[in-house]
Amino acid sequence: MTLDTAGRDARAVEPAGSAPPTGEGHQVALTHRQILLVFSGLMLGMFLAALDQTIVGTALPTIVNSLHGLSHISWVVTAYLLTSTISTPLYGKLSDQFGRKGIFQFAIVVFLVGSVLSGLSQNMGELVAFRGVQGIGAGGLMAMAMTIIADVVSPRERGRYQGYFGATFALSAVAGPLLGGVFTDNLSWRWIFYINLPIGIVALVVTSAVLRLPFRRQSHRIDFLGAGLMMVGVTAALLVTVWGGAQYPWRSPVIVVLLASAIVVLTAFVIWEHYAPEPLLPPELFRIGVFRTSSVVAFLLSMIMFGAIIYLPLYLQLVDGVSAMISGLLMVPLMLGLLVSSVLSGQIVTRTGHYKAMPIIGSVLVIVGMWLLSDLGLDTSHVTMSLYVVVLGAGMGMTMQIMVLATQNAVPVTQIGTGTAAVTFFRSLGGAFGTSLFGAVFIAGLSHWLPLLVPGAAAKGLHVHGNFSMSPAQLRAFPPAVQHGILESFVRSLHSVFLLGVPLAAVMFAFTLLLKQVTLRTASGLERPSEDPALAGSGAGTGDAERAGHLADPGLAVG
């Protein structure tokens, strides 16, 4: 018998068919069949989030044209990423306190509410706001899924199951562009949000039936002040990257005030986190070398990834003149490259126990991929572009999941949820900043090239500032010479966007060289963390072994 934190009798309650505990405070690993049942619920939740990325990316050019706001294209994605970024660390704390299952289902419900509201949007302001609601739910979908994986599968064995998640992303990679194209071309772009509703309902039903996980209940004080400071500071910093040099001069009072506010508020956030009873981002995590490196790499990789996902469909639909559905299908090689390399790298890590080489090779491929994309022109064939994005996708697949794996393996078992949410937070933060930064570079490029390549652009209604939009049909209404000037302006602006990814990927490569190789645990998060003392000598931080050696044995409950 064990006692929970309130002193009550808390006998372990386990899923039907599971083996009993092996001793006081010990929990045996779930069987392969039980893990697959858990994964079925997780994959549906992850499918929702993955489908949203592929289906929205394809329809973005049509959406911003319908709601008149190409200059705001980055905010459709940034609002989603911003709220998911802020909410991600909170989910880790809440799931420790109330159970993984309930919080995972809460995230699904919030995601569905945001999806329906996004589909009902009548202008860009409403769409950006409701995408923010959707992002609050999305922040829990990925973070909770990754945390539950760490609960039931040891780091050493995770590659065995990585193919299931690879299949989920592959399905979303094919279904997303197809559904997005069909809805956009034949019904309405609004259906790209409505389609989440039936999928989400199925996800709720399945998770109610199969997601019964024992967990160690831990009471937490939620760091709402930290979350508020982070939200204000990050938003101000994002506005600087979006508005600076495009909507306002860099030295304008608006940009100066925003920059000063971002610095002051984020500094206050860092200071507060050192005194908060339970900080949103625990400072002790940053003493772990693997976590620091993984966070930086995840941040930079996400910046690059979202830059590619947003602007490649724009290139295909406007420059090549293909439909939304075809542009989505032409993005499939990116996802397939990501899938294949992710599965292969997972299998290699499982068999060898070594993960450091994967992100090093992957970051080199990302450098090459972004450099190749910067060469896209008016006459680049679809076959050539597909080869370019396969290289980029392969690099992303070899890097992305390894960062989460390395972090979960390096942090104390009691902080797996917090550590997973933290590295996911930096990945989301990178996506938000990358979307804003690449958007600012793109709009600045258009502002520069349109007047040079299209004489009398302003007189022709080609205003970049404000509600600038352009569809293939509108493009064809101009004389051939003007069409060519507009397309050349878009291509040259995109060159700057993709070239920006090259130095970012180079910095990412430098950090992957610093990633420490830590022996992979063979015990999952549900099992007794007996291996943790070994972390003291393997780069996990000097205090980790002491904390791991004094873990309490709170009662297990189902959630």
N, C-alpha and C positions, 0 to 999 in steps of 0.2 A: 504494500500500500504506500502511496505517496501523497503528499499534501500540496495543494496549489498555493498560490501566493497569499490567499486569504485564509489559509489554514484548514480548508474544507477537504473532506475525503475526495480524492480525485482518481478513481480507478481508470486505467487506460481503456478507452473505447476504440475499437478498431473496425475496419471494414470487414464485411463477411468474407470468411475464407482466409483471413490473414493469420500469420503465425503469432503465437503469444510472445510477450516480451521475454527476453532471455535472462533477465535478472532485474534487480532493483535499479530503476532509472535507466535501463537499457531498452532500446527499441530495435528489433531486427529490421533488415531491409525488406521492402515489399518484393513480392515475386514478380517475374517478368510479365505474367498476365495482369497482375494488379497495376503495374506501371503502365501497361498499354491502355488499361481502362482510364487511368488518370490522364494519360496523354490525349485520349480522345476528346476530353473536355477542354484541355488546354489548347489543342490545335484549332478547335472551333473559335475560341476567343482570339487567338493569334491570327486566324484567317480573317476575322473581321478587320483587325488593324492593318494587316498586309493588303487586303483587298482595297481598303480605303486609299492607300497610297497609290496603287497602280491605276485604279479606276478614276481617281480625282486628277492625277497627273495627266492622263490622256484628255480629259474633258476641260482642263483649265483654260486653254485658248478660247474655246467656245463660251465658257462661263464668263470670262472677263469681257468678251465681246458683247454678250447678251446684256450684261449689267454695266457696260461702258466703263472699263477701268483697267486697261493694260498696265498702267503705271502702279496699280495696286495689286498686281498679280502675286507678288511675294507675300503680301499680308494674308492672303487666303491660306497659305501654308504656315506662315509665321505665327498667326494667332493660335492655330492648332498646336504647333510645336511649343509655343510659350506656355500655354496652360498645361499641356502634358508634362512639360519640364518642371513646372512648379509643383504639380500634384504628385509626381513620381516618388519623391522621398517620403511623402506623407503616407502613401500606400504601404510602404514597408513597415512603418510603425503601427498603423491601424491593423494590418494583418497579423502582427504579433499579438495584438491585444484582443481582436475579435475573431481571428481565424482566417485562413487563406480563402476558403470557399465563399463566405459571405461578402468579403471585400471584392473578390474577383467578380462575383455576380453584380455587385453594386456598380462596378466599373462598366460592365456590359450595359446595364440599364441607362446610366448616364450617357454612354456613347450612343445608344439608340435614340435617346431624347434629342441630343445634339444633331444627329443625322436627320431626323424628321424636321427639326426647325431649320436646318441648313437647306433642305429641299424646298421649304416654304419661303425662303428669302426673296425679297423684292428689290433689293439694292445691295451694293457692295458692302455698306456699313453693316447691314443685318447679316449678310453671309459671313463676314469676318467675325462678328460677335458670336454667332451660333457655331462657327467652327471652333471658337474658343471653348464653348460648352462641350463639344464633341471631344476636344483634346483633353478635357478633365477626365473623361472616361478612358480615353486611349492611354493616358499615363499609367493606368492600372492594368490594362490588358497585357502589355509586354512585361512590365515589372513583376506582376504577380505570377505570370507564366514562368518567367526565368527563376523566380524565387522558389516556386513549387518544384521545378525541375531539380534545383539544388537540394530540396528536401528529400526527394525520393531516389535520386541517382547520384552516385559518387562521381567526382571529377574524372577519375580514371576510366569509368565506364560510359561517360556521356556520349562519346563518339559513336557508340553502338546505336544510340537512339537519335542521333542527329539527322539521319536520313528521313525520319518521320516529319521533322520540322522542315527539312529541305523540301519534301513533297508538298507540305502546306504552302510554302512560299512559291513553289513552282506552279501549283494550281492557281494561286492568286495571280501569278504573273501572266498566266494564259487567260483565266476567266476575267480578270480586271479589264484589260484592254478590249477584249471582245464585248463584254457587257457595257463598258463605257462607250465604245464606238457605236454599238447597236442603239443604246438609249439616246446618245447625243445626236446621231444621224437620223433616227426614225421616230423617237418619242420626244424626250426632253432631257436635258442635262440633269434635271431635278431627280430623275430616277436613279442616278448614281448614288444618291443618298438614301432614297426610299428602299433600295434593295437590301440595305443593311438590316431592315426590320425583320423580315422572315428568318434571315440567317441568325440574327441575335436571339430571336425567340427559341429557335432550335438549340442554340448554345446554352440558354438558360435551362431548358428542359434536360439536356444531356448532363450539364454540370450538377444539377440537382440530384441526378440519379447516380453518377459515378464518382463525383469529387468528394470523397469522404476520407479526409486525411487527418491522422493524429498530429497534434501540434502542441508545443510547449507554450502555454498561455503566459504572456508577460504584460504587466501593466505599464502603460506609457503616459507621459505628459506630452501632449502634442505641441510642437513649437510653432504656434500660430503667428507670433510676432516675427520669428525668423522667416516664415513663409511670406508674410506681408512685405518685409524689407527686401527679400529676394525678388519678389514680383515687381515692386516699384523700381528697384535698381536695374534689373535686367530689362524691363520695358523701356526705361530711359536710355539705356545703352543701345538697345535695338533701334529706337527712334533716331539716334545719332547716325547709325549706319544707313538707315533708310533715307532720311531726309538730308543728311549732310552732302553738300555739293550737287544735289539734284533739285530738291524742293526749296532748300534754303542754302545760302552761301555758308562755307565752313566757319567763317568768323561772325556770322549773324548772331544776335542776342539769343534767338531760340536754340541754336545748336550749342552755344557756350553754356547756357543755363542747363540744358539737358545733360551735357557732358559733366558739368560740375555736380549736378544732382546724382547722376549715376555713380560717380566716384565717392561722394559723401555717403550715399545710402548703402552701397555695397561694402564700403569700409565699416560702416556701422553694423552691417550684417555679419561680417567676419568677426568683429569684436564681440558681438552678442553671442555668437556660436560658442565662444570660449567660456561664457558664463551661464548659458541656458541649461536648465536641469537636464533636458534631453534634446540636444541640438538636432536641427534638421539634417545637417551634414557634420557628423561628429569629427572634431579636429584630430582625434587619434587615428582615424582612417588615413589621414595624410602623412602619418609617420610610417605607413607601410609602403615600401618602394614600389611593389607591384601595382598597388591601387593608384598611386600617383601616375605612373607610366600609362596604365590602362585608361585612365580618365582622359589624359591628354590625347592619346591616340584615338580613342572613341570620339572625342570632340572634333578633331581635325577630319577624321574619316566621314563623319556625319555632315560636316560642312560641304565636303566635296560631293558626297552622294546626292544630297538634295539639290545642289546646283545642277547636276546632270539630269536628275529625274524631272525637274521643272522645265528646263530649257531645251532639252532634246525634242519633246513633242511639239514645242513651239516652232522649232526649226523645221521639223518634218511637215507640219500642217501649213505653215505660211510659205516657206522657201520651196519645199517640194510639192506643195499643193495637194497632199494626200488627205484622205478623210480621217476623222478621229479614230475610227476603228483600225485603219491601216497603220496609223502612227503608233497606236498602242501595240499592235502586233510586231512592229519593228523595234519595240522596246523589249520584247521577249528575250532576245539574245543576251541582254544585260542581266536579266533575272536568271536565265539558264546558266550563264557563266558563274554567277553568284552561287547558285544551287550546287552545281557540280563541284566547284572548289571547296565549298563549305562541307559537303559530305565527305570528300576525299581527305581534307585536312582533319576532320573529326576522326575518321578511321585511323589515320596515321598517328594522331595523338593517343588514341586508345591503345594501339599496338605498341608504340614506342615509349609512351609516358613523357615525351618531350614536345613542348609546344612553341618554344621561342622562335624557331626557324620560320614558322608559318606566317606570322605578321611581317617579318622582315622581307620575305619573298613577295607577300601580298602588297606591301607598300611600294615596292619597285614596280609591280604591275600597274598600280594606280597611277604612279608618275607617268609611265609610258602611255596608259590609256587616256589620261587628260591631255597629254601632249598631242596624241593622235587626233583627239576630238577638236583641238584648236585649229586643225587643218581642214575642217569641214568647209566646203565651198558651195557655190551655186550648182556645180555639176558633179558633186560627189555621189557615187552610186550607193544604193541601199545595201548592197553586198559589202562594200567597203566600210560603210558606217557600222554595219552589224559586226564586222570583225573588230572594229575599234571598241565597241561597247562590250564585247565578249571579254576582251583583255581587262577592261575596267571592272566588269562584274566579277571576274575571277580574282582580281586583287582584293576587292571588297569582301568576297566570301572567305578568303583565307585569313582575313584580319578581324572581321566584326565579332564573331562568336568567341574567338580565342580571348579577346579582352574580357568578356564576361566570365569565361571559364577560369582564366588566371586570377581574377579578382575573387571569385567564390572560393577558389582553392587557397588563397593567401590570407583571407580575413578569418578571425575566430568564428567558430560555428555559430555562436550566439549572435553574430553580426552579419550572417549571410544575407538576410533580408535587407538590412540597411545598406550593406556594401553593394548588393545587386542594384538596389534602387538608386544608389549614389552614382554608379558608373553609367546606369541608364539615364540618369539626370544629365550627366555631362554629354552623353550622346545626343539627347534631345536638345540640350542647350546649343551644341554645335550645329544641329540642323536649323535651329531658329536663327542663329547668327549667320550661318552660311546662306540661308535663303535671303535674309535681309542684305547681306554684303553683296552677293551675286546679283540681286535685284538692283541695288544701287549702281553697280558697275554696268549692268546692262542698260539701264535708263540713261546713265551718263554717256554711254557710248552712242545711243540713239540721238541724244541731244547734240553730240558733236558731229556725227556723220550725216544725219539727215539734211541739215542746211548745206553741207558741202557737196553732197551727191545728188540732191534734189533741189535745183534752183527754184526759189520761190516756194519752199516747202510750207511756210506759214500761211501763205495765201491759198494754198491748196488744202488747208485744214489739217496739216500734219503737225499737230502740236504734241510734243512729248509730255509736257507738264499737264497736270489735271487728268481728265478722263480720256486719255488717248487709247484708242483701240483700233484693231485692224484684223479683218477676216479675209480669207482667200477671195470671197465674192467682192468685198470692197476693194481689194488690191486690183482685181481684174477690171474695175471701173476706170482705172487710170490709163493714160496712154502707155505704150510699151516702154518708152524711155524713162518715164516716171516710175513704172513698175520695177524696172531694173535698178534704178537708184534706191528705191525703198528696200528691195531685197538685199542689195549690196550693203546697205546700212545695217540691216538686221544681222547679216553674216559677220560683218566686221565687229559689231557689238558683241556677238556671241563668241568670237575669237578671244576677246578680252576676258569674257567670263570663264572660258575653259582654260586659258593660259594662267589665270589666277589660281586654278587648282594645282598647277605644277609645283610652285614653291611651297604651297600648303602640304602637298603630298611629300615633298622633300623633307620638310620639318618632321612630318609624321614618321618617315623612314628613320630619321636620326633618333627619335624617341624609342622606336622598336628595338634599336640596338641596345638600349638601356634596360629593356625588360629582363627581369631575373627569372631564371629557370628554377622553379620550386617543385619539389617532389609532389606528384599528384596524390591526393588522398584516395584511399580505397573505401572509405566510409561515406555514406550519404549524410545529409543534415539531420535525418530522423534517427540515425544511430548515435551511440555514445561517442562524443568527439575525443576519443582516446589518442588520436594522432596529433592533436594540436600542439603538445609540448615540443614537437619536432620543429615547429615553425620558428621557434626562437632563433635557431641557427641558420635559417634559410631565407632571410630577407623579409619576414613578415612583420617585423617590429619587435622591439625588446620587451614590450609589455604583453604581447599576445600569449606567450606560454603561461605566464602567471595567471592571466585571466582565464585561459582555457583550463588550467589545472584546478581552479576553484569554482567551476560551474555548479550551480545548484541543480537539483533534479525536480523542477516543478512538475506538477501533474500533467498528464496528457489528456487532451480533449479532442473531439472531432470537429473539424471546421474546414 
